[in-house]
């Protein structure tokens, strides 16, 4: 478990259930779902300030010591970084970039999440099979964002079920506020 990772039940839509090959993969992908033959592969969560504007950097410098902030994140494994973003078309929102170099964001830190036993082929099959579940048009800043994707991807890689609280707490607070507002007005 990553340092600072949540314990206890997961909020709705985040890390629910175990990620099993049969849940996402077709027969070809299941055959590739095997442990890495060599050493295990290190998985890192790369965390960025949500934008490079001075205001965001200043906001996060105040909020992070309080255990929260406005962050973008991506999962680094096998020399690549995967994350999720919104888009208007029906295309996947999953994208890949160079580790710690996501365009439009200010890299802050890497958090080691553990070692995966999956082979590189299995990881690539996993990304391909997750793509239809993570369409850009389904992105929502509170209910389905980059941290939700990273949490599911890390779970499927077998390294953790939850991201560190300080990475996801602002979206969780936003969700609670929206649901409370909706409840009060129903």
C-alpha positions in Angstrom: 0.0 0.0 0.0 1.3 3.5 -0.9 2.2 5.7 2.0 -0.8 7.9 2.9 -3.2 5.6 1.0 -6.8 5.5 2.2 -7.9 2.6 4.3 -11.5 1.5 4.6 -14.3 1.6 2.1 -13.7 3.3 -1.3 -15.9 6.2 -2.3 -18.4 5.4 -5.0 -16.7 4.9 -8.4 -13.2 4.8 -7.0 -11.3 1.5 -6.7 -14.4 -0.6 -6.2 -14.0 -4.3 -6.6 -10.9 -6.1 -7.7 -9.6 -5.8 -11.2 -9.5 -9.2 -12.7 -8.4 -10.1 -16.3 -11.8 -11.6 -17.0 -13.5 -8.4 -16.2 -11.9 -6.4 -19.0 -9.9 -8.7 -21.3 -10.8 -10.8 -24.3 -9.2 -14.2 -24.9 -6.1 -12.9 -26.7 -5.4 -10.3 -23.9 -6.0 -12.9 -21.2 -3.3 -15.1 -22.7 -0.9 -12.1 -22.4 -1.9 -11.5 -18.8 1.0 -13.3 -17.2 3.6 -12.3 -14.7 6.7 -10.5 -16.0 9.4 -13.0 -16.7 12.2 -10.7 -15.5 12.1 -8.4 -12.6 8.9 -6.8 -11.5 8.2 -3.4 -13.0 8.1 -0.3 -10.8 4.9 1.8 -10.8 4.9 5.4 -9.8 2.1 7.9 -9.5 3.3 11.2 -11.0 1.5 14.2 -9.5 1.3 17.7 -11.1 -0.1 21.0 -10.1 -3.4 21.4 -12.0 -2.1 23.8 -14.5 1.1 26.0 -14.6 -0.5 29.3 -13.6 1.0 31.1 -10.7 -2.3 31.1 -8.9 -2.6 27.2 -9.0 1.0 26.8 -7.8 0.4 29.2 -4.9 -2.9 27.6 -4.0 -1.3 24.1 -3.9 1.6 25.4 -1.8 -1.0 26.4 0.8 -3.4 23.4 0.4 -0.9 20.5 0.2 0.3 20.9 3.8 -3.3 20.7 4.8 -3.6 17.3 3.0 -5.4 18.5 -0.2 -4.9 20.4 -3.5 -5.8 20.7 -7.2 -3.7 18.0 -8.9 -3.4 16.2 -12.2 -1.8 12.7 -12.0 -0.6 9.9 -14.3 0.7 6.4 -13.8 4.3 5.7 -14.8 5.2 2.1 -15.7 7.7 0.7 -18.3 9.0 4.1 -19.2 5.7 5.6 -20.1 3.0 7.6 -18.3 -0.7 7.1 -18.8 -3.5 9.4 -17.7 -7.0 10.4 -18.6 -8.5 13.7 -19.9 -11.8 14.9 -21.2 -12.8 15.4 -24.9 -15.9 16.0 -26.9 -15.8 13.1 -29.3 -16.5 9.5 -28.5 -12.8 8.7 -28.4 -10.9 7.4 -25.4 -9.6 9.9 -22.9 -6.7 7.7 -22.0 -3.4 9.2 -23.3 0.3 8.5 -22.9 3.2 10.9 -22.5 6.8 11.0 -21.4 7.1 10.4 -17.6 7.0 13.6 -15.5 6.5 15.7 -18.6 2.7 16.0 -19.1 2.0 19.0 -21.3 0.2 21.9 -19.6 1.0 20.8 -16.1 3.7 21.5 -13.6 5.4 18.3 -12.3 5.4 18.2 -8.6 6.5 14.7 -7.3 6.5 11.0 -7.9 4.9 8.6 -5.4 6.1 5.0 -5.5 3.0 2.8 -5.7 4.7 -0.6 -5.8 5.9 -3.3 -8.3 3.7 -4.9 -10.8 4.0 -8.6 -11.8 2.4 -8.0 -15.2 4.5 -8.3 -18.4 4.8 -5.3 -20.7 2.5 -7.0 -23.2 -0.1 -7.5 -20.5 0.1 -3.9 -19.5 -0.4 -2.7 -23.1 -3.4 -5.1 -23.5 -4.7 -3.7 -20.2 -4.5 -0.1 -21.4 -6.2 -1.1 -24.7 -9.0 -2.9 -23.0 -9.6 0.0 -20.5 -9.9 2.6 -23.3 -13.6 2.1 -24.1 -14.4 2.4 -20.4 -12.6 5.8 -20.2 -14.1 7.9 -23.0 -13.2 11.6 -23.1 -16.8 12.6 -23.2 -17.4 10.8 -19.9 -14.8 13.0 -18.1 -16.1 14.9 -15.1 -13.9 16.9 -12.8 -15.5 15.4 -9.7 -17.0 12.0 -10.6 -14.6 10.6 -13.3 -11.2 12.3 -13.6 -7.5 11.5 -14.0 -7.2 10.4 -10.3 -10.1 7.9 -10.8 -8.4 6.5 -13.8 -5.0 6.3 -12.1 -6.6 4.5 -9.1 -8.3 1.9 -11.4 -5.1 1.4 -13.4 -3.0 0.9 -10.3 -5.6 -1.5 -9.0 -5.4 -3.5 -12.3 -1.6 -3.4 -12.2 -1.9 -5.1 -8.8 0.0 -2.4 -6.8 -2.8 -0.7 -4.8 -6.5 0.0 -4.5 -6.3 3.6 -3.4 -4.2 6.7 -4.2 -2.8 8.8 -1.4 -5.5 10.9 0.2 -3.9 14.3 -0.5 -4.1 13.6 -4.3 -7.8 12.7 -4.3 -9.3 14.6 -1.4 -10.3 17.8 -3.3 -12.4 15.8 -5.8 -13.9 13.8 -3.0 -14.9 17.0 -1.1 -16.3 18.4 -4.4 -18.4 15.3 -4.8 -19.7 15.5 -1.2 -20.7 19.2 -1.7 -22.4 18.5 -5.0 -24.4 15.5 -3.6 -25.3 17.5 -0.4 -26.5 20.4 -2.6 -28.5 18.1 -4.8 -30.0 16.4 -1.7 -31.0 19.7 -0.2 -32.7 20.8 -3.4 -34.6 17.6 -4.1 
